[in-house]
Amino acid sequence: MNIESLEKNIDKFHKATAHLAGAIIGVPAVGLREFPVVVKKEDELIVCGLGKLTDTDFINPYVVNAAFSLELSLKLLHYLDQKKWKGGHNLCNIYTPLSPESKQQALEIFNNTVKNSERHSEIFKVMNEQLGVSFSWDLTQLITKSSTAFEDWRYTFQTKKTTWFAGYPEIRFAVHQRIEQLKKC
């Protein structure tokens, strides 16, 4: 396994995700501090927790790319944690076999990122109260809900079901912090 090459690919997909997110909200990728939280209800796409939208054409590509970026990051974490490569696109199938220690460390990092955050509280209220989506800033729930986003959001035109994608930067940060911890071992 060429970890350095994988890390470069992960960085490239993250940069592309940032550019797509920036295009959605009209902010250059280098100045981007918040990433979209996206809900699809029937044929309507809704972006929560951010200011003015400038280009909704990038929503589906953003979600697909962000999900793939998370997939690669989780695969690297899995490889470092389990000493073997895990195939497939399903994020739960990559995350679930991680050691309890890796899951706990990622959870603590994630929780420290979202707790006492006004932005995260605002998104929670909008999702649950205004959009009627059962949502929480729970790492396992977000990974579970995002688990098939790579496939689902490529084909959103085929379904009317309500779906959402949230937590990209928070999950990414927690996973990458754990990766750095494992690389030091």
MARBA-3410 file (N, C-alpha, C, O; in Angstrom, 1 decimal):
185
0.9,-1.2,0.0,0.0,0.0,0.0,0.9,1.2,0.0,1.8,1.4,0.8 ~ 0.7,2.1,-0.9,1.4,3.4,-1.0,0.6,4.4,-0.3,-0.3,5.1,-0.9 ~ 0.8,4.6,1.0,0.1,5.5,1.8,0.2,7.0,1.3,-0.7,7.7,1.3 ~ 1.4,7.3,1.0,1.7,8.7,0.5,0.9,9.0,-0.8,0.3,10.1,-0.9 ~ 0.8,8.1,-1.7,0.0,8.3,-2.9,-1.5,8.4,-2.6,-2.2,9.3,-3.1
-2.0,7.5,-1.7,-3.4,7.6,-1.2,-3.7,8.9,-0.6,-4.7,9.5,-0.8 ~ -2.8,9.4,0.3,-3.0,10.7,1.0,-3.1,11.8,-0.1,-3.8,12.8,0.1 ~ -2.2,11.8,-1.1,-2.3,12.8,-2.1,-3.6,12.8,-2.9,-4.2,13.8,-3.2 ~ -4.2,11.6,-3.1,-5.5,11.5,-3.8,-6.6,12.0,-2.9,-7.5,12.7,-3.3 ~ -6.5,11.7,-1.6,-7.5,12.2,-0.6,-7.5,13.7,-0.6,-8.5,14.3,-0.6
-6.3,14.3,-0.6,-6.2,15.8,-0.6,-6.8,16.3,-1.9,-7.4,17.4,-1.9 ~ -6.5,15.7,-3.0,-7.1,16.2,-4.3,-8.6,16.2,-4.3,-9.3,17.1,-4.7 ~ -9.2,15.1,-3.8,-10.6,15.0,-3.7,-11.2,16.0,-2.7,-12.3,16.5,-3.0 ~ -10.5,16.2,-1.6,-11.0,17.2,-0.7,-10.9,18.6,-1.3,-11.9,19.4,-1.2 ~ -9.9,18.9,-2.0,-9.8,20.2,-2.7,-10.9,20.4,-3.7,-11.5,21.5,-3.8
-11.2,19.3,-4.5,-12.3,19.4,-5.4,-13.7,19.6,-4.7,-14.5,20.3,-5.2 ~ -13.8,18.9,-3.6,-15.0,19.0,-2.8,-15.2,20.5,-2.3,-16.3,21.1,-2.3 ~ -14.1,21.1,-1.8,-14.1,22.4,-1.4,-14.5,23.4,-2.5,-15.2,24.4,-2.3 ~ -13.9,23.2,-3.7,-14.3,24.0,-4.8,-15.8,23.9,-5.2,-16.4,24.9,-5.4 ~ -16.3,22.7,-5.1,-17.7,22.5,-5.4,-18.6,23.2,-4.3,-19.6,23.9,-4.6
-18.2,23.0,-3.1,-18.9,23.7,-2.0,-18.9,25.2,-2.1,-19.9,25.9,-1.9 ~ -17.7,25.7,-2.4,-17.5,27.1,-2.6,-18.4,27.7,-3.8,-19.0,28.7,-3.7 ~ -18.5,26.9,-4.8,-19.3,27.3,-6.0,-20.8,27.4,-5.6,-21.6,28.2,-6.0 ~ -21.2,26.5,-4.7,-22.6,26.5,-4.2,-22.9,27.8,-3.4,-24.0,28.3,-3.6 ~ -22.0,28.2,-2.6,-22.3,29.4,-1.7,-21.6,30.6,-2.1,-21.7,31.7,-1.5
-20.8,30.6,-3.2,-20.2,31.8,-3.7,-19.0,32.2,-2.9,-18.7,33.4,-2.8 ~ -18.2,31.3,-2.4,-17.0,31.6,-1.6,-15.9,30.9,-2.2,-16.0,29.7,-2.5 ~ -14.7,31.5,-2.4,-13.6,30.8,-2.9,-13.2,29.6,-2.0,-13.3,29.7,-0.8 ~ -12.7,28.5,-2.6,-12.4,27.3,-1.8,-11.4,27.6,-0.7,-11.4,27.1,0.4 ~ -10.4,28.5,-1.0,-9.4,28.8,0.0,-10.0,29.6,1.2,-9.4,29.5,2.3
-11.1,30.3,1.1,-11.7,31.0,2.2,-12.9,30.3,2.8,-13.6,30.8,3.7 ~ -13.1,29.0,2.3,-14.3,28.3,2.8,-14.1,27.8,4.2,-13.1,27.1,4.5 ~ -15.1,28.1,5.1,-15.0,27.7,6.5,-16.2,26.8,6.8,-16.1,26.0,7.8 ~ -17.2,26.8,6.0,-18.4,26.0,6.2,-18.8,25.2,5.0,-18.7,25.8,3.9 ~ -19.2,24.0,5.1,-19.6,23.2,4.0,-21.1,23.0,4.0,-21.7,23.0,5.1
-21.7,22.9,2.9,-23.2,22.7,2.9,-23.7,21.5,3.5,-23.1,20.4,3.5 ~ -24.8,21.6,4.2,-25.6,20.5,4.7,-26.8,20.5,3.7,-27.6,21.4,3.6 ~ -27.0,19.3,3.0,-28.0,19.3,1.9,-29.1,18.3,2.2,-28.9,17.2,2.7 ~ -30.3,18.7,1.9,-31.5,17.9,2.1,-32.2,17.8,0.8,-32.4,18.8,0.1 ~ -32.6,16.6,0.4,-33.4,16.4,-0.8,-34.8,15.9,-0.4,-34.9,14.8,0.2
-35.8,16.7,-0.6,-37.2,16.3,-0.3,-38.0,16.3,-1.6,-38.1,17.4,-2.2 ~ -38.4,15.1,-2.0,-39.1,15.0,-3.3,-38.1,15.5,-4.4,-37.1,14.9,-4.5 ~ -38.5,16.5,-5.1,-37.6,17.0,-6.2,-36.9,18.3,-5.7,-36.3,19.0,-6.6 ~ -37.1,18.7,-4.5,-36.5,19.9,-4.0,-35.2,19.7,-3.3,-35.0,18.8,-2.5 ~ -34.2,20.5,-3.6,-32.9,20.5,-2.9,-32.8,21.7,-2.0,-33.0,22.8,-2.4
-32.4,21.5,-0.8,-32.4,22.5,0.3,-31.0,22.5,0.9,-30.5,21.4,1.3 ~ -30.4,23.7,1.0,-29.1,23.8,1.6,-29.3,24.5,3.0,-29.9,25.6,3.0 ~ -28.9,23.9,4.1,-29.1,24.4,5.4,-27.8,25.1,6.0,-26.7,24.7,5.7 ~ -28.1,26.1,6.8,-27.0,26.6,7.6,-26.0,27.6,7.0,-25.0,28.0,7.6 ~ -26.3,27.9,5.7,-25.4,28.8,5.1,-26.1,30.0,4.5,-27.4,30.0,4.5
-25.4,31.0,4.1,-26.0,32.2,3.6,-26.6,32.0,2.2,-27.1,30.9,1.9 ~ -26.4,33.0,1.3,-26.9,33.0,0.0,-26.3,31.9,-0.9,-25.1,31.7,-0.9 ~ -27.2,31.2,-1.6,-26.7,30.2,-2.6,-26.5,30.9,-3.9,-27.3,31.7,-4.3 ~ -25.4,30.5,-4.6,-25.2,31.1,-5.9,-25.3,30.1,-7.0,-25.7,30.5,-8.1 ~ -25.1,28.8,-6.8,-25.2,27.9,-7.9,-25.6,26.5,-7.3,-24.7,25.7,-6.9
-26.8,26.2,-7.4,-27.3,24.9,-7.0,-27.0,23.7,-7.9,-27.2,22.6,-7.5 ~ -26.5,24.0,-9.1,-26.1,23.0,-10.0,-25.0,22.1,-9.5,-24.8,21.0,-9.9 ~ -24.2,22.6,-8.5,-23.1,21.9,-8.0,-23.5,21.0,-6.7,-22.6,20.4,-6.2 ~ -24.7,21.0,-6.3,-25.1,20.3,-5.1,-24.8,18.8,-5.2,-24.1,18.2,-4.4 ~ -25.4,18.1,-6.3,-25.2,16.7,-6.4,-23.7,16.3,-6.6,-23.2,15.4,-5.9
-23.0,17.0,-7.5,-21.6,16.7,-7.6,-20.8,16.9,-6.3,-19.9,16.2,-5.9 ~ -21.2,18.0,-5.5,-20.6,18.2,-4.2,-20.8,17.0,-3.3,-19.8,16.5,-2.7 ~ -22.0,16.5,-3.2,-22.3,15.4,-2.3,-21.5,14.1,-2.7,-20.9,13.4,-1.9 ~ -21.6,13.8,-4.0,-20.9,12.6,-4.5,-19.4,12.7,-4.3,-18.8,11.7,-3.8 ~ -18.8,13.9,-4.6,-17.4,14.0,-4.4,-17.0,14.0,-2.9,-16.0,13.4,-2.5
-17.8,14.6,-2.0,-17.5,14.6,-0.6,-17.6,13.2,0.0,-16.8,12.8,0.8 ~ -18.6,12.5,-0.5,-18.8,11.1,0.0,-17.6,10.2,-0.4,-17.1,9.4,0.3 ~ -17.1,10.4,-1.7,-16.0,9.7,-2.1,-14.7,10.1,-1.4,-13.9,9.2,-1.0 ~ -14.6,11.3,-1.1,-13.5,11.8,-0.3,-13.5,11.2,1.1,-12.4,10.8,1.6 ~ -14.7,11.1,1.7,-14.8,10.5,3.0,-14.5,9.0,2.9,-13.8,8.4,3.8
-14.9,8.4,1.8,-14.6,6.9,1.6,-13.1,6.7,1.6,-12.6,5.8,2.3 ~ -12.4,7.5,0.9,-10.9,7.3,0.8,-10.3,7.5,2.1,-9.4,6.8,2.5 ~ -10.7,8.5,2.8,-10.2,8.8,4.2,-10.5,7.7,5.1,-9.6,7.3,5.9 ~ -11.7,7.2,5.1,-12.0,6.0,6.0,-11.2,4.8,5.6,-10.8,4.0,6.5 ~ -11.0,4.6,4.3,-10.2,3.5,3.9,-8.8,3.6,4.4,-8.2,2.6,4.8
-8.2,4.8,4.4,-6.8,4.9,4.9,-6.8,4.7,6.4,-6.0,4.0,6.9 ~ -7.8,5.2,7.1,-7.9,4.9,8.6,-8.1,3.4,8.8,-7.4,2.9,9.7 ~ -8.9,2.8,8.0,-9.1,1.3,8.2,-7.8,0.6,7.9,-7.4,-0.3,8.7 ~ -7.1,1.0,6.9,-5.8,0.3,6.6,-4.8,0.5,7.8,-4.1,-0.5,8.1 ~ -4.7,1.7,8.3,-3.8,1.9,9.4,-4.2,1.2,10.7,-3.4,0.7,11.4
-5.5,1.1,10.9,-6.1,0.5,12.1,-6.1,-1.0,12.0,-5.7,-1.7,13.0 ~ -6.4,-1.5,10.9,-6.6,-3.0,10.7,-5.5,-3.7,10.0,-5.5,-4.9,9.9 ~ -4.6,-2.9,9.4,-3.5,-3.4,8.6,-3.9,-4.2,7.4,-3.2,-5.1,6.9 ~ -5.1,-3.9,6.8,-5.6,-4.5,5.6,-6.5,-3.5,4.9,-7.1,-2.6,5.5 ~ -6.5,-3.6,3.6,-7.3,-2.7,2.7,-8.8,-3.2,2.8,-9.1,-4.4,2.8
-9.7,-2.2,2.8,-11.1,-2.5,2.8,-11.7,-1.9,1.5,-11.6,-0.7,1.3 ~ -12.3,-2.8,0.7,-12.9,-2.3,-0.6,-14.4,-1.9,-0.4,-14.9,-1.9,0.7 ~ -15.0,-1.4,-1.5,-16.4,-1.0,-1.5,-16.6,0.5,-1.2,-15.7,1.2,-0.8 ~ -17.8,0.9,-1.5,-18.1,2.3,-1.3,-18.9,2.6,-0.1,-19.0,3.8,0.4 ~ -19.5,1.6,0.6,-20.3,1.8,1.7,-19.5,2.2,2.9,-18.7,1.4,3.4
-19.8,3.4,3.4,-19.0,4.0,4.5,-19.1,3.2,5.8,-18.2,3.0,6.6 ~ -20.3,2.7,6.1,-20.5,1.8,7.3,-19.7,0.6,7.3,-19.1,0.2,8.3 ~ -19.6,0.0,6.1,-18.8,-1.3,6.0,-17.3,-1.0,6.2,-16.6,-1.9,6.5 ~ -16.9,0.2,6.0,-15.5,0.6,6.2,-15.3,1.0,7.6,-14.2,0.7,8.2 ~ -16.2,1.7,8.2,-16.1,2.3,9.6,-16.3,1.2,10.6,-15.6,1.1,11.6
-17.4,0.4,10.5,-17.8,-0.6,11.5,-16.6,-1.5,12.0,-16.5,-1.7,13.2 ~ -15.8,-2.0,11.1,-14.7,-3.0,11.6,-13.6,-2.3,12.3,-12.7,-2.9,12.8 ~ -13.6,-0.9,12.4,-12.5,-0.2,13.1,-12.4,-0.7,14.5,-13.4,-1.1,15.1 ~ -11.2,-0.6,15.1,-11.1,-0.9,16.5,-11.9,0.0,17.4,-12.1,1.1,17.0 ~ -12.3,-0.5,18.6,-13.0,0.4,19.5,-12.2,1.6,19.8,-12.8,2.7,20.0
-10.9,1.5,19.9,-10.1,2.7,20.2,-10.1,3.7,19.1,-10.2,4.9,19.4 ~ -10.1,3.3,17.9,-10.1,4.3,16.8,-11.5,4.9,16.7,-11.6,6.1,16.5 ~ -12.5,4.2,16.9,-13.9,4.7,16.9,-14.0,5.7,18.1,-14.6,6.8,17.9 ~ -13.5,5.4,19.2,-13.6,6.3,20.4,-12.8,7.6,20.2,-13.3,8.6,20.5 ~ -11.6,7.4,19.7,-10.8,8.6,19.4,-11.5,9.5,18.4,-11.6,10.8,18.6
-12.0,9.0,17.3,-12.7,9.8,16.3,-13.9,10.4,16.9,-14.2,11.6,16.6 ~ -14.7,9.7,17.7,-15.9,10.2,18.3,-15.5,11.4,19.2,-16.2,12.4,19.2 ~ -14.5,11.3,20.0,-14.1,12.4,20.9,-13.7,13.6,20.1,-14.1,14.7,20.5 ~ -13.0,13.4,19.1,-12.5,14.6,18.2,-13.8,15.2,17.6,-13.9,16.4,17.6 ~ -14.7,14.4,17.1,-15.9,14.8,16.4,-16.7,15.6,17.4,-17.2,16.7,17.1
-17.0,15.0,18.6,-17.8,15.7,19.6,-17.2,17.0,20.0,-17.9,18.0,20.3 ~ -15.9,17.1,20.2,-15.3,18.4,20.6,-15.4,19.4,19.5,-15.4,20.6,19.7 ~ -15.6,19.0,18.2,-15.7,19.9,17.1,-17.2,20.5,17.1,-17.3,21.7,16.8 ~ -18.2,19.7,17.4,-19.5,20.2,17.3,-20.2,20.7,18.5,-21.1,21.5,18.5 ~ -19.7,20.3,19.7,-20.3,20.7,21.0,-20.1,22.2,21.2,-19.1,22.8,20.8
-21.2,22.8,21.7,-21.2,24.3,22.0,-21.0,25.1,20.8,-20.6,26.3,20.9 ~ -21.3,24.6,19.6,-21.2,25.4,18.4,-22.5,25.9,18.0,-23.5,25.2,17.8 ~ -22.6,27.2,17.9,-23.8,27.9,17.5,-24.3,27.4,16.1,-25.5,27.2,15.9 ~ -23.4,27.3,15.2,-23.7,26.9,13.8,-24.3,25.5,13.8,-25.3,25.2,13.1 ~ -23.7,24.6,14.6,-24.2,23.2,14.6,-25.6,23.2,15.3,-26.4,22.4,14.9
-25.8,24.0,16.3,-27.1,24.1,17.0,-28.2,24.6,16.0,-29.3,24.1,15.9 ~ -27.8,25.6,15.2,-28.7,26.2,14.2,-29.1,25.1,13.2,-30.3,25.0,12.8 ~ -28.1,24.4,12.7,-28.4,23.3,11.7,-29.3,22.3,12.3,-30.3,21.8,11.6 ~ -29.0,21.9,13.5,-29.9,20.9,14.2,-31.3,21.3,14.2,-32.2,20.5,13.9 ~ -31.6,22.6,14.6,-32.9,23.1,14.7,-33.6,23.1,13.3,-34.8,22.7,13.2
-32.9,23.6,12.3,-33.5,23.7,11.0,-33.9,22.3,10.5,-35.0,22.1,9.9 ~ -32.9,21.4,10.6,-33.2,20.0,10.1,-34.4,19.4,10.8,-35.3,18.8,10.1 ~ -34.4,19.5,12.1,-35.5,18.8,12.9,-36.8,19.5,12.9,-37.9,18.9,12.7 ~ -36.7,20.8,13.1,-38.0,21.6,13.3,-38.6,22.1,12.0,-39.8,22.0,11.8 ~ -37.8,22.6,11.1,-38.3,23.2,9.9,-38.4,22.2,8.8,-39.4,22.3,8.0
-37.5,21.3,8.7,-37.5,20.4,7.6,-38.1,19.0,8.0,-38.4,18.2,7.1 ~ -38.3,18.8,9.3,-38.9,17.5,9.7,-38.0,16.3,9.5,-38.5,15.2,9.3 ~ -36.7,16.5,9.5,-35.7,15.5,9.3,-35.2,15.1,10.7,-34.8,15.9,11.4 ~ -35.2,13.8,11.0,-34.6,13.3,12.2,-33.1,13.4,12.1,-32.5,12.6,11.4 ~ -32.5,14.3,12.8,-31.1,14.6,12.6,-30.4,14.9,14.0,-31.0,15.6,14.8
-29.2,14.5,14.1,-28.4,14.9,15.3,-26.9,14.9,14.9,-26.5,14.2,13.9 ~ -26.1,15.6,15.6,-24.7,15.6,15.4,-24.1,14.5,16.1,-23.4,14.6,17.1 ~ -24.3,13.3,15.6,-23.9,12.0,16.1,-23.0,11.4,15.0,-23.5,11.1,13.9 ~ -21.8,11.1,15.3,-20.8,10.6,14.3,-21.3,9.3,13.6,-21.3,9.2,12.4 ~ -21.8,8.4,14.4,-22.2,7.1,13.9,-23.5,7.3,13.0,-23.5,6.7,11.9
-24.4,8.2,13.4,-25.6,8.5,12.5,-25.2,9.1,11.2,-25.7,8.8,10.2 ~ -24.3,10.1,11.3,-23.8,10.8,10.1,-23.1,9.8,9.1,-23.4,9.9,7.9 ~ -22.3,9.0,9.6,-21.6,8.0,8.8,-22.6,7.0,8.2,-22.6,6.7,7.0 ~ -23.6,6.6,9.0,-24.6,5.7,8.5,-25.5,6.4,7.4,-25.7,5.8,6.4 ~ -25.9,7.6,7.7,-26.7,8.3,6.7,-25.9,8.6,5.4,-26.5,8.6,4.3
-24.7,8.8,5.6,-23.8,9.2,4.4,-23.3,7.9,3.7,-22.6,8.0,2.7 ~ -23.6,6.8,4.3,-22.9,5.5,3.9,-23.1,5.2,2.4,-22.2,4.7,1.8 ~ -24.2,5.5,1.9,-24.5,5.2,0.5,-24.6,6.5,-0.4,-25.1,6.4,-1.5 ~ -24.2,7.6,0.1,-24.3,8.8,-0.6,-23.6,8.8,-1.9,-24.1,9.4,-2.9 ~ -22.5,8.2,-2.0,-21.7,8.1,-3.3,-22.6,7.6,-4.4,-22.6,8.1,-5.5
-23.4,6.5,-4.1,-24.3,6.0,-5.1,-25.6,6.7,-5.2,-26.0,7.1,-6.2 ~ -26.2,7.0,-4.0,-27.5,7.6,-4.0,-27.6,9.0,-4.6,-28.5,9.2,-5.4 ~ -26.6,9.8,-4.4,-26.7,11.2,-4.9,-26.3,11.3,-6.4,-26.5,12.3,-7.0 ~ -25.8,10.2,-7.0,-25.6,10.2,-8.4,-26.9,10.0,-9.1,-27.0,10.3,-10.3 ~ -27.8,9.4,-8.5,-29.1,9.0,-9.1,-30.3,9.6,-8.4,-31.4,8.9,-8.3
-30.2,10.8,-7.8,-31.3,11.4,-7.1,-32.5,11.6,-8.0,-33.7,11.7,-7.5 ~ -32.3,11.7,-9.3,-33.5,11.9,-10.2,-34.4,10.7,-10.3,-35.5,10.8,-10.8 ~ -33.9,9.6,-9.8,-34.7,8.3,-9.9,-35.6,8.1,-8.7,-36.4,7.2,-8.7 ~ -35.5,8.9,-7.6,-36.3,8.6,-6.4,-36.9,9.9,-5.9,-36.3,11.0,-6.1 ~ -38.0,9.8,-5.2,-38.6,10.9,-4.5,-38.4,10.9,-3.0,-38.8,11.8,-2.3
-37.6,9.9,-2.5,-37.4,9.8,-1.1,-36.6,11.0,-0.5,-35.8,11.6,-1.2 ~ -36.9,11.3,0.8,-36.1,12.3,1.5,-34.8,11.7,1.9,-34.7,10.7,2.4 ~ -33.7,12.5,1.5,-32.4,12.1,1.9,-31.6,13.3,2.3,-32.0,14.4,1.9 ~ -30.5,13.1,3.0,-29.7,14.3,3.4,-28.2,13.9,3.5,-27.9,12.7,3.6 ~ -27.4,14.9,3.4,-25.9,14.7,3.5,-25.4,15.8,4.4,-25.6,17.0,4.1
-24.8,15.4,5.5,-24.3,16.5,6.5,-23.0,15.9,7.2,-22.8,14.7,7.2 ~ -22.2,16.9,7.7,-21.1,16.5,8.5,-19.8,16.3,7.8,-18.9,15.7,8.4 ~ -19.7,16.6,6.5,-18.5,16.3,5.8,-17.2,16.8,6.5,-16.3,16.1,6.7 ~ -17.1,18.1,6.8,-15.9,18.6,7.3,-15.6,18.1,8.7,-14.5,17.8,9.1 ~ -16.7,17.9,9.5,-16.5,17.4,10.9,-16.1,15.9,10.9,-15.2,15.5,11.6
-16.7,15.1,10.0,-16.2,13.7,9.9,-14.8,13.6,9.4,-14.0,12.9,10.0 ~ -14.6,14.4,8.4,-13.2,14.4,7.8,-12.1,14.8,8.8,-11.1,14.1,8.9 ~ -12.4,15.8,9.6,-11.5,16.3,10.6,-11.2,15.2,11.6,-10.1,14.9,11.9 ~ -12.3,14.5,12.1,-12.1,13.5,13.1,-11.3,12.3,12.6,-10.4,11.8,13.2 ~ -11.6,11.9,11.4,-10.9,10.8,10.7,-9.5,11.1,10.5,-8.6,10.3,10.8
-9.2,12.3,10.0,-7.8,12.7,9.7,-7.0,12.9,11.0,-5.8,12.6,11.0 ~ -7.6,13.3,12.1,-6.9,13.4,13.3,-6.5,12.0,13.8,-5.4,11.8,14.4 ~ -7.4,11.1,13.7,-7.2,9.7,14.1,-6.1,9.1,13.2,-5.2,8.4,13.7 ~ -6.1,9.4,11.9,-5.1,8.9,11.0,-3.7,9.4,11.5,-2.7,8.6,11.6 ~ -3.6,10.7,11.8,-2.3,11.2,12.3,-1.9,10.6,13.6,-0.7,10.3,13.8
-2.8,10.3,14.5,-2.5,9.6,15.7,-1.9,8.2,15.4,-0.8,7.8,16.0 ~ -2.5,7.5,14.5,-2.0,6.1,14.2,-0.7,6.1,13.4,0.1,5.2,13.6 ~ -0.5,7.1,12.6,0.8,7.2,11.9,2.0,7.5,12.8,3.1,7.1,12.5 ~ 1.7,8.0,14.0,2.8,8.2,15.0,3.2,7.0,15.8,4.2,6.9,16.4 ~ 2.3,6.0,15.7,2.5,4.7,16.5,3.5,3.9,15.8,3.8,2.8,16.2
END
